[in-house]
Amino acid sequence: MAHHDDVTSYQNPPPEKGRRLHYAWFVAAITFVTLLTVAGIRSTPGVLIVPLEHEFGWSRATISIAISVNLLLYGLMGPFAAAFYDKIGVRRTMAIALTLLTVGVSATTLMTRPWHMALIWGVLVGCGAGMLTNSLSATVTARWFRKGQGTVMGVLTASVATGQLLFLPYLASLTETKGWRSAALLIACAALAILPLVLLVMRNYPESIGLKPYGAPKDEPDQTLLRPTGNPFKVAISGLQRGLHSRDFWLLAASFFVCGASTNGLIGTHLIPACVDHGIPEVQAAGLLAMMGVLDLVGTTLSGWLSDRYDSRNLLFCYYGLRGLSLMGLPFALGGPHWSLTAFAIFYGLDWIATVPPTVRLTADSFGRENVGVMFGWIFASHQVGAALAATFAGTVRTYLGDYLVAFLLSGVICLLAAGLVLRINKAALPGIPAEATN
């Protein structure tokens, strides 16, 4: 029996008889493309910092505050977005978010004051992007896949890296030749172009088109009968209340706080300006970040595959430990020979967002697959709190101390601390987490 949600206003695909490719793969593909576009939008501030300094005379600390607002709202919107996926549907939520992004990014071309940037890029774009976070990846994976969940989550998470790869070098070149407003309009058009694809392809549940999730047994209960139906805000807040009483939640949130601080907040925002400080041209620095994106595409996909087969705690221990060592070596790579910065990009790039698939796996193990969207949304919110604080802290350090040395070294140290924390998550679980045994 098909579930009557908002997808019934469109022509539903026929039942799966005779079809070789499960519709879950089409849903995963449009999710990947949407997240890829959002990743391109979210990587833009790293390209804009220096041009905004030159045009308006704003300090790096001032610009970083607006970016921090964006990062914070990007995270805080996640659990509420996950609740809206249940209440009004994934497709409608995605459509609203893409509309906000199109309007917000376009409006940045009109800003002339720092508070304009904080309001437009910080609040409007932050809320729009926050409705399309890793909570979307977790929700789509949990609803549509029973086999290979870790691998699918890894590929969807890797969309961030692919977005950097596709957008950053061209945005940097366009900013240099045509100005930063042209770059902003380009990514606004990209968000607008994705909107009709989402409306045409996206579906909320496989059951709504007469299917079971990919790899699910025939007798699995209908998910649409189990979904939360209450007020989205109450659902999100009740998830937080549940988490606050869980030791595993605090450990997951603390480790992901460090993840955000050491990726989006520090490297994603400040690596290009740090390279410019050391005489490396902005386009070349953007190319370096894009190369890291290519490597992360490989690393995160591989991480998803590994999380289907090995203990996620051990994987996270390795990821945070290696990331901490690479960040502590970054100041020396920036001042050293060219090959040293390339070596950092390779070492760090493979590890960039590899933490997401095992973190989602541990969240599902601790709180149940049906709750993974909201619970991971709150854990991801801590990721973005870390990112926001790190973006502001690093910008302030650069403004008042003249370089990023303290910011890079401190970030490396807290990554090493996180490596110790993750080993204590879900201690009651058996070592080794086979893909099918824990689902």
LOMI-816488 format. One record per residue (C-alpha): residue number from 1; residue in one letter; x, y, z. Coordinates in Angstrom, 2 decimals, always signed. Example, Ala and Ser with C-alpha at 12.3 -4.5 7.8 and 13.67 -1.06 7.14 Angstrom:
<logus>
(logu 1; 'a'; (+12.30; -4.50; +7.80));
(logu 2; 's'; (+13.67; -1.06; +7.14));
</logus>
This chain:
<logus>
(logu 1; 'm'; (+0.00; +0.00; +0.00));
(logu 2; 'a'; (+1.50; +3.34; -1.05));
(logu 3; 'h'; (+1.79; +6.01; +1.59));
(logu 4; 'h'; (-0.07; +9.22; +0.62));
(logu 5; 'd'; (+2.47; +11.98; +1.22));
(logu 6; 'd'; (+3.40; +14.91; -0.96));
(logu 7; 'v'; (+4.89; +12.71; -3.67));
(logu 8; 't'; (+1.45; +11.70; -4.90));
(logu 9; 's'; (+1.07; +15.02; -6.71));
(logu 10; 'y'; (+3.59; +13.68; -9.23));
(logu 11; 'q'; (+3.54; +10.64; -11.49));
(logu 12; 'n'; (+4.84; +7.80; -9.34));
(logu 13; 'p'; (+7.26; +5.35; -10.93));
(logu 14; 'p'; (+5.79; +1.91; -11.57));
(logu 15; 'p'; (+6.59; -0.97; -9.20));
(logu 16; 'e'; (+10.03; -2.41; -9.40));
(logu 17; 'k'; (+9.15; -5.49; -11.50));
(logu 18; 'g'; (+11.65; -5.88; -14.29));
(logu 19; 'r'; (+13.66; -2.83; -13.27));
(logu 20; 'r'; (+17.34; -3.54; -12.78));
(logu 21; 'l'; (+18.25; -0.36; -10.91));
(logu 22; 'h'; (+16.49; +0.27; -7.61));
(logu 23; 'y'; (+14.95; +3.74; -7.31));
(logu 24; 'a'; (+17.05; +4.26; -4.17));
(logu 25; 'w'; (+20.00; +4.97; -6.46));
(logu 26; 'f'; (+18.14; +7.81; -8.19));
(logu 27; 'v'; (+17.31; +9.31; -4.79));
(logu 28; 'a'; (+20.95; +8.94; -3.72));
(logu 29; 'a'; (+22.12; +10.58; -6.97));
(logu 30; 'i'; (+19.93; +13.69; -6.61));
(logu 31; 't'; (+20.93; +13.92; -2.94));
(logu 32; 'f'; (+24.59; +13.79; -3.97));
(logu 33; 'v'; (+24.14; +16.53; -6.60));
(logu 34; 't'; (+22.27; +18.76; -4.13));
(logu 35; 'l'; (+24.88; +18.34; -1.40));
(logu 36; 'l'; (+27.62; +18.90; -3.98));
(logu 37; 't'; (+26.06; +22.27; -4.92));
(logu 38; 'v'; (+25.67; +23.27; -1.26));
(logu 39; 'a'; (+29.33; +22.33; -0.72));
(logu 40; 'g'; (+30.30; +24.70; -3.53));
(logu 41; 'i'; (+28.30; +27.48; -1.88));
(logu 42; 'r'; (+29.79; +26.79; +1.52));
(logu 43; 's'; (+33.37; +26.76; +0.21));
(logu 44; 't'; (+32.98; +30.24; -1.28));
(logu 45; 'p'; (+33.95; +32.33; +1.81));
(logu 46; 'g'; (+37.53; +31.07; +1.60));
(logu 47; 'v'; (+37.76; +32.69; -1.84));
(logu 48; 'l'; (+35.99; +35.90; -0.79));
(logu 49; 'i'; (+37.94; +36.86; +2.35));
(logu 50; 'v'; (+40.86; +38.59; +0.60));
(logu 51; 'p'; (+38.73; +40.41; -2.05));
(logu 52; 'l'; (+36.37; +41.70; +0.66));
(logu 53; 'e'; (+39.36; +42.92; +2.67));
(logu 54; 'h'; (+40.61; +44.85; -0.35));
(logu 55; 'e'; (+37.26; +46.31; -1.48));
(logu 56; 'f'; (+35.70; +47.28; +1.85));
(logu 57; 'g'; (+38.68; +47.42; +4.19));
(logu 58; 'w'; (+37.05; +44.95; +6.57));
(logu 59; 's'; (+39.42; +43.08; +8.89));
(logu 60; 'r'; (+39.74; +39.33; +8.70));
(logu 61; 'a'; (+38.27; +39.09; +12.20));
(logu 62; 't'; (+35.16; +41.04; +11.09));
(logu 63; 'i'; (+34.62; +38.85; +8.03));
(logu 64; 's'; (+35.16; +35.73; +10.11));
(logu 65; 'i'; (+32.28; +36.70; +12.42));
(logu 66; 'a'; (+29.80; +36.58; +9.51));
(logu 67; 'i'; (+31.25; +33.25; +8.38));
(logu 68; 's'; (+30.95; +31.95; +11.94));
(logu 69; 'v'; (+27.24; +32.87; +12.05));
(logu 70; 'n'; (+26.80; +30.90; +8.83));
(logu 71; 'l'; (+28.65; +27.89; +10.22));
(logu 72; 'l'; (+26.71; +27.98; +13.49));
(logu 73; 'l'; (+23.28; +28.15; +11.85));
(logu 74; 'y'; (+24.33; +25.52; +9.34));
(logu 75; 'g'; (+24.77; +23.16; +12.26));
(logu 76; 'l'; (+21.87; +24.23; +14.45));
(logu 77; 'm'; (+19.35; +23.87; +11.63));
(logu 78; 'g'; (+20.27; +20.19; +11.15));
(logu 79; 'p'; (+18.10; +18.53; +13.84));
(logu 80; 'f'; (+15.11; +20.74; +12.99));
(logu 81; 'a'; (+15.58; +19.97; +9.29));
(logu 82; 'a'; (+15.60; +16.25; +10.15));
(logu 83; 'a'; (+12.27; +16.70; +11.95));
(logu 84; 'f'; (+10.86; +18.55; +8.93));
(logu 85; 'y'; (+11.93; +15.66; +6.70));
(logu 86; 'd'; (+9.44; +13.60; +8.69));
(logu 87; 'k'; (+6.71; +16.26; +8.94));
(logu 88; 'i'; (+6.53; +17.87; +5.47));
(logu 89; 'g'; (+8.79; +15.55; +3.49));
(logu 90; 'v'; (+12.38; +15.53; +2.30));
(logu 91; 'r'; (+11.54; +16.95; -1.10));
(logu 92; 'r'; (+9.64; +19.99; +0.16));
(logu 93; 't'; (+12.31; +20.75; +2.75));
(logu 94; 'm'; (+15.02; +20.54; +0.07));
(logu 95; 'a'; (+13.03; +22.83; -2.24));
(logu 96; 'i'; (+12.60; +25.47; +0.48));
(logu 97; 'a'; (+16.30; +25.30; +1.31));
(logu 98; 'l'; (+17.42; +25.71; -2.31));
(logu 99; 't'; (+15.12; +28.72; -2.70));
(logu 100; 'l'; (+16.64; +30.35; +0.39));
(logu 101; 'l'; (+20.15; +29.69; -0.93));
(logu 102; 't'; (+19.38; +31.17; -4.35));
(logu 103; 'v'; (+17.93; +34.35; -2.85));
(logu 104; 'g'; (+20.57; +34.67; -0.13));
(logu 105; 'v'; (+23.65; +34.12; -2.28));
(logu 106; 's'; (+22.31; +36.51; -4.95));
(logu 107; 'a'; (+21.69; +39.18; -2.30));
(logu 108; 't'; (+25.33; +39.08; -1.15));
(logu 109; 't'; (+26.26; +40.98; -4.32));
(logu 110; 'l'; (+24.40; +44.00; -2.88));
(logu 111; 'm'; (+26.09; +44.13; +0.54));
(logu 112; 't'; (+28.17; +47.16; +1.52));
(logu 113; 'r'; (+28.37; +46.87; +5.34));
(logu 114; 'p'; (+29.66; +44.11; +7.65));
(logu 115; 'w'; (+26.19; +43.64; +9.17));
(logu 116; 'h'; (+24.84; +43.04; +5.66));
(logu 117; 'm'; (+27.19; +40.07; +5.34));
(logu 118; 'a'; (+26.26; +38.79; +8.78));
(logu 119; 'l'; (+22.55; +38.98; +7.95));
(logu 120; 'i'; (+22.63; +37.71; +4.36));
(logu 121; 'w'; (+25.50; +35.22; +4.30));
(logu 122; 'g'; (+25.39; +34.45; +7.99));
(logu 123; 'v'; (+21.65; +34.06; +8.65));
(logu 124; 'l'; (+19.90; +33.54; +5.31));
(logu 125; 'v'; (+22.50; +31.38; +3.57));
(logu 126; 'g'; (+23.34; +29.65; +6.87));
(logu 127; 'c'; (+19.71; +28.60; +7.41));
(logu 128; 'g'; (+19.30; +27.47; +3.80));
(logu 129; 'a'; (+22.47; +25.39; +3.86));
(logu 130; 'g'; (+21.59; +24.10; +7.32));
(logu 131; 'm'; (+18.47; +22.44; +5.93));
(logu 132; 'l'; (+20.76; +20.41; +3.63));
(logu 133; 't'; (+23.34; +19.07; +6.08));
(logu 134; 'n'; (+24.68; +15.61; +6.75));
(logu 135; 's'; (+21.30; +14.98; +8.42));
(logu 136; 'l'; (+19.96; +14.74; +4.87));
(logu 137; 's'; (+22.59; +12.12; +4.00));
(logu 138; 'a'; (+21.82; +10.17; +7.16));
(logu 139; 't'; (+18.06; +10.33; +6.59));
(logu 140; 'v'; (+18.23; +9.27; +2.93));
(logu 141; 't'; (+20.64; +6.43; +3.74));
(logu 142; 'a'; (+18.53; +5.15; +6.64));
(logu 143; 'r'; (+15.26; +5.29; +4.69));
(logu 144; 'w'; (+16.36; +3.96; +1.31));
(logu 145; 'f'; (+19.18; +1.47; +2.01));
(logu 146; 'r'; (+19.61; -1.63; +4.12));
(logu 147; 'k'; (+22.63; -2.99; +2.28));
(logu 148; 'g'; (+25.86; -1.01; +2.00));
(logu 149; 'q'; (+24.69; +1.85; +4.20));
(logu 150; 'g'; (+28.22; +2.83; +5.19));
(logu 151; 't'; (+29.38; +2.97; +1.58));
(logu 152; 'v'; (+26.38; +5.08; +0.51));
(logu 153; 'm'; (+26.88; +7.43; +3.46));
(logu 154; 'g'; (+30.54; +7.73; +2.53));
(logu 155; 'v'; (+29.74; +8.67; -1.06));
(logu 156; 'l'; (+27.11; +11.23; -0.02));
(logu 157; 't'; (+29.49; +12.73; +2.52));
(logu 158; 'a'; (+32.18; +12.89; -0.16));
(logu 159; 's'; (+29.94; +15.32; -2.07));
(logu 160; 'v'; (+31.57; +18.04; +0.03));
(logu 161; 'a'; (+34.93; +17.17; -1.47));
(logu 162; 't'; (+33.52; +16.93; -4.99));
(logu 163; 'g'; (+31.85; +20.33; -4.56));
(logu 164; 'q'; (+35.19; +21.87; -3.67));
(logu 165; 'l'; (+36.81; +20.15; -6.62));
(logu 166; 'l'; (+34.27; +21.47; -9.10));
(logu 167; 'f'; (+33.70; +24.96; -7.73));
(logu 168; 'l'; (+36.76; +26.29; -5.88));
(logu 169; 'p'; (+39.37; +26.64; -8.67));
(logu 170; 'y'; (+36.86; +28.20; -11.04));
(logu 171; 'l'; (+35.43; +30.50; -8.36));
(logu 172; 'a'; (+38.94; +31.69; -7.47));
(logu 173; 's'; (+39.77; +32.31; -11.14));
(logu 174; 'l'; (+36.44; +34.07; -11.74));
(logu 175; 't'; (+36.96; +36.22; -8.64));
(logu 176; 'e'; (+40.40; +37.24; -9.91));
(logu 177; 't'; (+39.26; +38.08; -13.45));
(logu 178; 'k'; (+35.61; +39.19; -13.11));
(logu 179; 'g'; (+35.27; +40.05; -9.42));
(logu 180; 'w'; (+33.75; +38.29; -6.42));
(logu 181; 'r'; (+30.17; +39.25; -7.36));
(logu 182; 's'; (+30.39; +37.16; -10.53));
(logu 183; 'a'; (+31.46; +34.18; -8.43));
(logu 184; 'a'; (+28.50; +34.68; -6.06));
(logu 185; 'l'; (+26.02; +34.87; -8.95));
(logu 186; 'l'; (+27.45; +31.68; -10.44));
(logu 187; 'i'; (+26.80; +29.60; -7.35));
(logu 188; 'a'; (+23.35; +31.18; -6.92));
(logu 189; 'c'; (+22.50; +29.98; -10.45));
(logu 190; 'a'; (+23.82; +26.51; -9.56));
(logu 191; 'a'; (+21.41; +26.30; -6.60));
(logu 192; 'l'; (+18.53; +27.44; -8.78));
(logu 193; 'a'; (+19.35; +24.82; -11.44));
(logu 194; 'i'; (+19.12; +21.98; -8.91));
(logu 195; 'l'; (+15.62; +22.94; -7.73));
(logu 196; 'p'; (+13.58; +21.40; -10.61));
(logu 197; 'l'; (+15.63; +18.19; -10.42));
(logu 198; 'v'; (+14.76; +17.81; -6.74));
(logu 199; 'l'; (+11.06; +18.35; -7.45));
(logu 200; 'l'; (+11.05; +15.80; -10.27));
(logu 201; 'v'; (+13.22; +13.02; -8.82));
(logu 202; 'm'; (+13.15; +13.17; -5.02));
(logu 203; 'r'; (+10.80; +10.90; -3.05));
(logu 204; 'n'; (+10.29; +10.72; +0.70));
(logu 205; 'y'; (+10.10; +6.95; +1.31));
(logu 206; 'p'; (+10.48; +3.87; -0.90));
(logu 207; 'e'; (+7.11; +2.69; +0.43));
(logu 208; 's'; (+5.44; +5.77; -1.06));
(logu 209; 'i'; (+6.17; +4.35; -4.53));
(logu 210; 'g'; (+5.45; +0.74; -3.67));
(logu 211; 'l'; (+9.03; -0.35; -2.90));
(logu 212; 'k'; (+11.07; -1.66; +0.00));
(logu 213; 'p'; (+14.45; -0.11; +0.85));
(logu 214; 'y'; (+17.35; -1.44; -1.18));
(logu 215; 'g'; (+18.47; -4.74; +0.35));
(logu 216; 'a'; (+15.54; -4.92; +2.83));
(logu 217; 'p'; (+13.77; -8.23; +3.59));
(logu 218; 'k'; (+10.24; -8.54; +2.21));
(logu 219; 'd'; (+8.71; -8.69; +5.67));
(logu 220; 'e'; (+10.25; -5.41; +6.92));
(logu 221; 'p'; (+7.56; -3.11; +8.43));
(logu 222; 'd'; (+6.44; -0.05; +6.49));
(logu 223; 'q'; (+8.66; +2.87; +7.60));
(logu 224; 't'; (+5.93; +5.42; +6.97));
(logu 225; 'l'; (+3.88; +3.88; +9.78));
(logu 226; 'l'; (+6.75; +4.37; +12.24));
(logu 227; 'r'; (+7.79; +7.91; +11.41));
(logu 228; 'p'; (+7.35; +10.68; +14.02));
(logu 229; 't'; (+4.21; +12.73; +13.41));
(logu 230; 'g'; (+4.46; +15.40; +16.10));
(logu 231; 'n'; (+5.49; +19.03; +15.92));
(logu 232; 'p'; (+8.95; +19.16; +14.25));
(logu 233; 'f'; (+10.31; +21.49; +16.90));
(logu 234; 'k'; (+9.12; +19.22; +19.71));
(logu 235; 'v'; (+10.59; +16.19; +17.94));
(logu 236; 'a'; (+13.95; +17.95; +17.62));
(logu 237; 'i'; (+13.97; +19.18; +21.22));
(logu 238; 's'; (+12.95; +15.77; +22.58));
(logu 239; 'g'; (+15.88; +14.28; +20.64));
(logu 240; 'l'; (+18.21; +16.75; +22.32));
(logu 241; 'q'; (+16.78; +15.95; +25.75));
(logu 242; 'r'; (+17.35; +12.27; +25.12));
(logu 243; 'g'; (+20.89; +12.96; +24.00));
(logu 244; 'l'; (+21.76; +15.08; +27.00));
(logu 245; 'h'; (+21.12; +12.06; +29.24));
(logu 246; 's'; (+23.37; +9.81; +27.16));
(logu 247; 'r'; (+27.10; +9.44; +27.73));
(logu 248; 'd'; (+27.57; +8.30; +24.14));
(logu 249; 'f'; (+25.88; +11.46; +22.87));
(logu 250; 'w'; (+28.31; +13.67; +24.78));
(logu 251; 'l'; (+31.29; +11.70; +23.48));
(logu 252; 'l'; (+30.03; +11.81; +19.90));
(logu 253; 'a'; (+29.21; +15.52; +20.17));
(logu 254; 'a'; (+32.58; +16.38; +21.74));
(logu 255; 's'; (+34.57; +14.50; +19.09));
(logu 256; 'f'; (+32.50; +16.02; +16.29));
(logu 257; 'f'; (+32.99; +19.49; +17.82));
(logu 258; 'v'; (+36.71; +18.94; +17.27));
(logu 259; 'c'; (+36.04; +17.66; +13.76));
(logu 260; 'g'; (+34.24; +20.88; +12.82));
(logu 261; 'a'; (+36.85; +23.09; +14.43));
(logu 262; 's'; (+39.67; +21.39; +12.53));
(logu 263; 't'; (+37.95; +21.23; +9.12));
(logu 264; 'n'; (+35.23; +23.73; +8.14));
(logu 265; 'g'; (+36.18; +26.31; +10.74));
(logu 266; 'l'; (+39.93; +26.32; +10.29));
(logu 267; 'i'; (+41.09; +24.78; +7.02));
(logu 268; 'g'; (+37.94; +25.37; +4.98));
(logu 269; 't'; (+37.81; +29.05; +5.97));
(logu 270; 'h'; (+41.42; +30.08; +6.51));
(logu 271; 'l'; (+43.75; +27.88; +4.44));
(logu 272; 'i'; (+43.51; +30.07; +1.32));
(logu 273; 'p'; (+44.14; +33.33; +3.26));
(logu 274; 'a'; (+47.02; +31.62; +5.11));
(logu 275; 'c'; (+48.57; +30.61; +1.78));
(logu 276; 'v'; (+48.19; +34.20; +0.49));
(logu 277; 'd'; (+50.02; +35.38; +3.64));
(logu 278; 'h'; (+52.95; +33.18; +2.59));
(logu 279; 'g'; (+53.07; +34.49; -0.97));
(logu 280; 'i'; (+51.06; +31.70; -2.60));
(logu 281; 'p'; (+48.60; +33.09; -5.20));
(logu 282; 'e'; (+44.90; +32.70; -4.36));
(logu 283; 'v'; (+44.10; +30.61; -7.46));
(logu 284; 'q'; (+46.98; +28.24; -6.66));
(logu 285; 'a'; (+45.81; +27.98; -3.04));
(logu 286; 'a'; (+42.26; +27.22; -4.21));
(logu 287; 'g'; (+43.69; +24.51; -6.45));
(logu 288; 'l'; (+45.45; +23.04; -3.41));
(logu 289; 'l'; (+42.16; +22.95; -1.50));
(logu 290; 'a'; (+40.46; +21.37; -4.51));
(logu 291; 'm'; (+43.15; +18.70; -4.64));
(logu 292; 'm'; (+42.40; +17.96; -1.00));
(logu 293; 'g'; (+38.79; +17.61; -2.06));
(logu 294; 'v'; (+39.71; +14.97; -4.64));
(logu 295; 'l'; (+41.64; +13.02; -2.02));
(logu 296; 'd'; (+38.80; +13.34; +0.47));
(logu 297; 'l'; (+36.41; +11.95; -2.12));
(logu 298; 'v'; (+38.55; +8.81; -2.07));
(logu 299; 'g'; (+39.16; +8.84; +1.69));
(logu 300; 't'; (+35.54; +9.38; +2.73));
(logu 301; 't'; (+34.16; +6.78; +0.33));
(logu 302; 'l'; (+36.76; +4.31; +1.59));
(logu 303; 's'; (+35.83; +5.26; +5.17));
(logu 304; 'g'; (+32.20; +4.38; +4.46));
(logu 305; 'w'; (+33.25; +1.00; +3.09));
(logu 306; 'l'; (+35.45; +0.39; +6.15));
(logu 307; 's'; (+32.66; +1.38; +8.57));
(logu 308; 'd'; (+30.56; -1.47; +7.14));
(logu 309; 'r'; (+33.30; -3.90; +8.13));
(logu 310; 'y'; (+35.33; -2.66; +11.11));
(logu 311; 'd'; (+34.83; -1.08; +14.52));
(logu 312; 's'; (+33.99; +2.58; +13.93));
(logu 313; 'r'; (+35.71; +3.64; +17.16));
(logu 314; 'n'; (+39.06; +2.35; +15.95));
(logu 315; 'l'; (+38.56; +4.08; +12.60));
(logu 316; 'l'; (+37.83; +7.40; +14.32));
(logu 317; 'f'; (+40.87; +6.99; +16.57));
(logu 318; 'c'; (+43.07; +6.73; +13.48));
(logu 319; 'y'; (+41.36; +9.60; +11.65));
(logu 320; 'y'; (+41.59; +12.12; +14.50));
(logu 321; 'g'; (+45.14; +11.11; +15.39));
(logu 322; 'l'; (+46.43; +11.48; +11.83));
(logu 323; 'r'; (+44.57; +14.77; +11.38));
(logu 324; 'g'; (+46.10; +16.18; +14.56));
(logu 325; 'l'; (+49.62; +15.33; +13.42));
(logu 326; 's'; (+49.05; +16.87; +9.99));
(logu 327; 'l'; (+47.71; +20.14; +11.45));
(logu 328; 'm'; (+50.67; +20.47; +13.79));
(logu 329; 'g'; (+52.93; +20.20; +10.75));
(logu 330; 'l'; (+51.00; +22.73; +8.63));
(logu 331; 'p'; (+52.81; +25.91; +9.85));
(logu 332; 'f'; (+56.12; +24.35; +8.84));
(logu 333; 'a'; (+54.70; +23.21; +5.49));
(logu 334; 'l'; (+53.53; +26.76; +4.70));
(logu 335; 'g'; (+57.00; +28.14; +5.32));
(logu 336; 'g'; (+58.85; +25.22; +3.77));
(logu 337; 'p'; (+59.49; +23.98; +0.24));
(logu 338; 'h'; (+56.61; +23.57; -2.20));
(logu 339; 'w'; (+56.53; +19.79; -1.83));
(logu 340; 's'; (+55.86; +20.05; +1.93));
(logu 341; 'l'; (+52.53; +21.82; +1.39));
(logu 342; 't'; (+51.58; +19.25; -1.24));
(logu 343; 'a'; (+52.44; +16.50; +1.25));
(logu 344; 'f'; (+50.17; +18.14; +3.84));
(logu 345; 'a'; (+47.34; +18.34; +1.29));
(logu 346; 'i'; (+47.65; +14.62; +0.54));
(logu 347; 'f'; (+47.92; +13.56; +4.18));
(logu 348; 'y'; (+45.12; +15.83; +5.42));
(logu 349; 'g'; (+42.90; +15.48; +2.35));
(logu 350; 'l'; (+42.47; +11.72; +2.71));
(logu 351; 'd'; (+41.22; +12.33; +6.25));
(logu 352; 'w'; (+39.12; +15.49; +5.78));
(logu 353; 'i'; (+35.56; +14.22; +6.27));
(logu 354; 'a'; (+36.33; +10.54; +6.72));
(logu 355; 't'; (+34.94; +10.88; +10.26));
(logu 356; 'v'; (+31.31; +11.17; +9.11));
(logu 357; 'p'; (+30.40; +7.57; +8.09));
(logu 358; 'p'; (+31.70; +5.95; +11.31));
(logu 359; 't'; (+30.10; +8.71; +13.41));
(logu 360; 'v'; (+26.73; +8.11; +11.72));
(logu 361; 'r'; (+27.21; +4.36; +12.27));
(logu 362; 'l'; (+27.85; +4.87; +15.99));
(logu 363; 't'; (+24.86; +7.22; +16.23));
(logu 364; 'a'; (+22.58; +4.59; +14.69));
(logu 365; 'd'; (+24.02; +1.93; +17.01));
(logu 366; 's'; (+23.40; +4.10; +20.08));
(logu 367; 'f'; (+19.96; +5.60; +19.26));
(logu 368; 'g'; (+18.37; +3.42; +16.57));
(logu 369; 'r'; (+18.07; +3.81; +12.81));
(logu 370; 'e'; (+14.66; +5.51; +13.06));
(logu 371; 'n'; (+16.16; +8.29; +15.20));
(logu 372; 'v'; (+19.42; +8.77; +13.34));
(logu 373; 'g'; (+18.29; +11.91; +11.46));
(logu 374; 'v'; (+17.44; +13.99; +14.53));
(logu 375; 'm'; (+20.17; +12.59; +16.80));
(logu 376; 'f'; (+22.92; +12.98; +14.21));
(logu 377; 'g'; (+21.50; +16.43; +13.50));
(logu 378; 'w'; (+22.30; +17.48; +17.08));
(logu 379; 'i'; (+25.71; +15.82; +16.94));
(logu 380; 'f'; (+26.39; +17.66; +13.69));
(logu 381; 'a'; (+25.26; +20.88; +15.38));
(logu 382; 's'; (+28.17; +20.47; +17.80));
(logu 383; 'h'; (+30.40; +20.03; +14.73));
(logu 384; 'q'; (+29.31; +23.44; +13.45));
(logu 385; 'v'; (+29.61; +25.10; +16.86));
(logu 386; 'g'; (+33.23; +23.97; +16.78));
(logu 387; 'a'; (+33.57; +25.25; +13.22));
(logu 388; 'a'; (+32.09; +28.64; +14.10));
(logu 389; 'l'; (+34.32; +29.12; +17.14));
(logu 390; 'a'; (+37.42; +28.03; +15.21));
(logu 391; 'a'; (+36.66; +30.37; +12.29));
(logu 392; 't'; (+36.32; +33.34; +14.64));
(logu 393; 'f'; (+39.28; +32.30; +16.80));
(logu 394; 'a'; (+41.61; +31.79; +13.83));
(logu 395; 'g'; (+40.57; +35.09; +12.24));
(logu 396; 't'; (+41.16; +36.90; +15.54));
(logu 397; 'v'; (+44.54; +35.21; +16.04));
(logu 398; 'r'; (+45.60; +36.26; +12.53));
(logu 399; 't'; (+44.38; +39.85; +13.06));
(logu 400; 'y'; (+46.14; +40.40; +16.39));
(logu 401; 'l'; (+49.18; +38.09; +16.20));
(logu 402; 'g'; (+49.90; +38.41; +12.49));
(logu 403; 'd'; (+49.82; +34.70; +11.59));
(logu 404; 'y'; (+47.90; +31.44; +12.13));
(logu 405; 'l'; (+50.58; +29.51; +14.05));
(logu 406; 'v'; (+48.72; +29.32; +17.37));
(logu 407; 'a'; (+45.44; +28.37; +15.66));
(logu 408; 'f'; (+47.00; +25.52; +13.67));
(logu 409; 'l'; (+48.95; +24.06; +16.61));
(logu 410; 'l'; (+45.99; +24.23; +19.01));
(logu 411; 's'; (+43.74; +22.54; +16.47));
(logu 412; 'g'; (+46.25; +19.69; +16.16));
(logu 413; 'v'; (+46.34; +19.21; +19.92));
(logu 414; 'i'; (+42.55; +18.98; +20.32));
(logu 415; 'c'; (+42.41; +16.43; +17.47));
(logu 416; 'l'; (+44.78; +14.20; +19.44));
(logu 417; 'l'; (+42.49; +14.58; +22.47));
(logu 418; 'a'; (+39.48; +13.60; +20.35));
(logu 419; 'a'; (+41.31; +10.46; +19.25));
(logu 420; 'g'; (+41.28; +9.34; +22.87));
(logu 421; 'l'; (+37.62; +10.27; +23.43));
(logu 422; 'v'; (+36.20; +8.20; +20.58));
(logu 423; 'l'; (+37.53; +4.93; +22.01));
(logu 424; 'r'; (+35.06; +5.29; +24.90));
(logu 425; 'i'; (+31.93; +5.57; +22.70));
(logu 426; 'n'; (+29.38; +2.76; +23.01));
(logu 427; 'k'; (+31.70; +0.62; +25.14));
(logu 428; 'a'; (+28.96; -1.98; +25.59));
(logu 429; 'a'; (+29.05; -2.79; +21.86));
(logu 430; 'l'; (+30.95; -5.80; +20.66));
(logu 431; 'p'; (+34.20; -5.08; +18.84));
(logu 432; 'g'; (+33.88; -5.26; +15.08));
(logu 433; 'i'; (+30.63; -4.00; +13.56));
(logu 434; 'p'; (+29.51; -6.06; +10.61));
(logu 435; 'a'; (+27.26; -4.20; +8.22));
(logu 436; 'e'; (+24.21; -6.41; +8.55));
(logu 437; 'a'; (+24.55; -7.29; +12.24));
(logu 438; 't'; (+24.08; -3.77; +13.52));
(logu 439; 'n'; (+21.31; -2.61; +11.20));
</logus>
